[in-house]
Amino acid sequence: MTSQIYNGQELRKQLGISTTTFYKFRKAGLPYHQLPQSRAYYLLNEVENWLSQAGYHQETRWTK
């Protein structure tokens, strides 16, 4: 199974969320990966699974 890899800006655009919502998700435990001295990156399927398990659902945007 392959997943798309996104940086923070790309992920926000893909999910249709604001920067504020993105950082709320990060604070709540949004899964990400990071190599030493590198920016965080996100795997779309992990993020979508986390959102679903955290009780969020998507109509036109991710809400609880």
N, C-alpha and C positions, 0 to 999 in steps of 0.2 A: 504494500500500500504506500503510495507516495502522497505527499502533501506539498502544497505551495508554501514557499518561504517568503516572509514579508518583514520589512523593517516597520517601525512604529507608524510612520506616516502612511505607508502602503496599507497596513492593517486597518487603520482608522478609515481609510477610503473604502476598502473592501467591505468592512462591516457597516459603514455608514454611520459612524459615531463621531462625536466631538472629541476634542483634545481633553476636555474636562472629564468626560465619561471614560475615556481611555485610561486616564490616571486613576480614576476611582476603581476601575477594573484591576489595574496593576496593584493598587493598595489592597484590594480584596483577594489577591493571589493569582492573578492571570498568569498562566504558564509561559515562560520564555526561556530562551537559551542564550548563552553569551560566552564567547571565547575570550581568553585573557586580552585585555586592552582592545576590546572590540565592542561595537554596539550590540544591543540586544536584538535578537531576531525571533520571529514567531512562526510556528507551524499552524496553518489554518485549521487543520482537523483537530489538533489539540485545543486550540482556542475555542472552536465551536463546541467541542465536547465539554469543556470546562463551563462555558456559558450555559449550556443545557443543564448540566449537573448543579450549577449554582442557582437555578431557578429562573433564568432569563429565557425569553422566547422572542422570536423575530416575526413581526408583522410587516412593518415597513422599516423598523429599526429595532435594535435590541433593547427590550424593556423587561422589567420584572413584574 
